[in-house]
Amino acid sequence: MSEAPRIPAKGWSKDAVLAALERFKQDDLPWREARTWAYVYDPGPEAEDVIKSAFTAFLTENALDPTVFPSTLALENELVAMAAAHLEGDAQVVGNFTSGGTESILLAVKTARDRARALRPEIREPEIVLPATAHAAFHKACHYLDVKPVIAAIDPRTFKADAGAMRAAITPNTILLVGSAVSYAHGVVDPIEEIGALALEKDLLLHVDGCMGGFLLPYFRRCGAPVPRFAFDVPGVTSISMDFHKYAFAAKGASVILHRSKELRRYQIYACASWTGYTVINPTVQSTKSGGPLAAAWAALHFIGDDGYLKVARTVLEMTRRIADHVDAHPDLRLLGRLEMNLVAFTSDALSVFHVIDEMKQRGWYLQPQLAFGDSKENVHLSINPASVRWVDALLRDLDACVERAKGMPSGALAAKIRAAFGEMDASGLGAEKVAGLLQMAGVQGSALPGRMAEINEVLNALPAPLREKLLVEYLNELFRQPI
Ligand SMILES: Cc1ncc(COP(=O)(O)O)c(C=O)c1O
């Protein structure tokens, strides 16, 4: 039995430390092979090297106090200026560097909430209108900030926001509308011009979630793709989030939140002088903040450059079209949405896509499962990286083979059993015993996941969202524990 981890009595050598760290990675997905179609945004080894050097060069600089580290302020202001110009902003646009899309979105919701508190104090229970496809980060922001998410139905054919449904969802308590460019699940751009007009008519703020699409969409347009307007050139758009750590290929921990004006951004900033220590004045959630992600993002933009990103856009656009056309022509697969980004989501009416994912995994591919929600059937999701270009033919060959294999595999029976036993249950009625029973039915022992995930995905897919959430919380609570 191995010993419980403790701080070693004596420090290790550098080699011993780094070798031990390397061993932690042994079960990770081998993303450098470029057969992982999620989670990783890989610019290739040359850019990776530059980005890593930049990160370590600024690792210790602390953006907490820009008067002490003006380098971090200068880097942040330059990144914001580049982002604003990229998204059609004028000189009035301001913004801040954040740790990721979720933080940028959290700050957009906080800005709207605090502005409403100042200007519309009659609103006691603020609401934001979210298309059903808006990222979970908005729900998380609502949860943290005590704002109510009001979900508006989407167009079930295009998976885009429906401005009419959003209009119907507006109440006297509404403080913010949201649109995506693009949505993660289906990779489509919401009708931002229509939603912008609605925001102006109703005198509401409008946040565009460009975390995933904001960076590459302008390049796709320059490649000739018909990208609808979604940025500050659309009247009514008041803030935009855009991640550098996705398709700008920066190191993780890099996003930006932009506001149309300083008047709006004021509500994002937090100051505290009511304690005995140094004065806290933070534009973002983090206080102590490494300069590493800032420098790495700046390095990515400068090393890859406009011409480099245009080349990336051309490559991934071509790859995406090939994959989408193949799926479209496949008799057993069905694309969800007409893609406007290098993301592909497809489902099947003939077999379980969860088995396809498991079969693909056995052949060395990682494809992401997405559960059914509303009008969106359970599906397979691919984020397409330029580093994977050499794999497209092999991927499609294996996909065809795995679809054939999945056809012979059982599906549906477990889901029916779960639905019968738990479908009508309230999440609050799901005690520890029932959770354990569900996990067992899905093949989960303790916190260890089985090799095949189809059963787990089928169980989750069969449950209503509140029960899914409860189950996942219990599972995660089990997962993060001291190793024995
Ligand atoms: C559209 C969209 N918004 C927000 C996010 C959240 O970003 P992060 O994971 O960086 O917090 C994502 C992540 O994939 C996304 O695709």
PDBQT file of the ligand as one rigid body, heavy atoms in Angstrom, charges set to zero:
ROOT
HETATM    1  C1  LIG A 501     -19.409  29.788 -26.062  1.00  0.00    +0.000 C 
HETATM    2  C2  LIG A 501     -18.652  29.577 -24.798  1.00  0.00    +0.000 A 
HETATM    3  N1  LIG A 501     -18.824  30.429 -23.768  1.00  0.00    +0.000 NA
HETATM    4  C3  LIG A 501     -18.174  30.277 -22.598  1.00  0.00    +0.000 A 
HETATM    5  C4  LIG A 501     -17.293  29.243 -22.402  1.00  0.00    +0.000 A 
HETATM    6  C5  LIG A 501     -16.622  29.089 -21.062  1.00  0.00    +0.000 C 
HETATM    7  O1  LIG A 501     -15.259  29.276 -21.200  1.00  0.00    +0.000 OA
HETATM    8  P1  LIG A 501     -14.188  28.759 -20.115  1.00  0.00    +0.000 P 
HETATM    9  O2  LIG A 501     -14.223  27.261 -20.164  1.00  0.00    +0.000 OA
HETATM   10  O3  LIG A 501     -12.906  29.347 -20.612  1.00  0.00    +0.000 OA
HETATM   11  O4  LIG A 501     -14.551  29.284 -18.789  1.00  0.00    +0.000 OA
HETATM   12  C6  LIG A 501     -17.087  28.330 -23.449  1.00  0.00    +0.000 A 
HETATM   13  C7  LIG A 501     -16.182  27.187 -23.271  1.00  0.00    +0.000 C 
HETATM   14  O5  LIG A 501     -16.075  26.310 -24.093  1.00  0.00    +0.000 OA
HETATM   15  C8  LIG A 501     -17.768  28.502 -24.669  1.00  0.00    +0.000 A 
HETATM   16  O6  LIG A 501     -17.618  27.659 -25.702  1.00  0.00    +0.000 OA
ENDROOT
TORSDOF 0
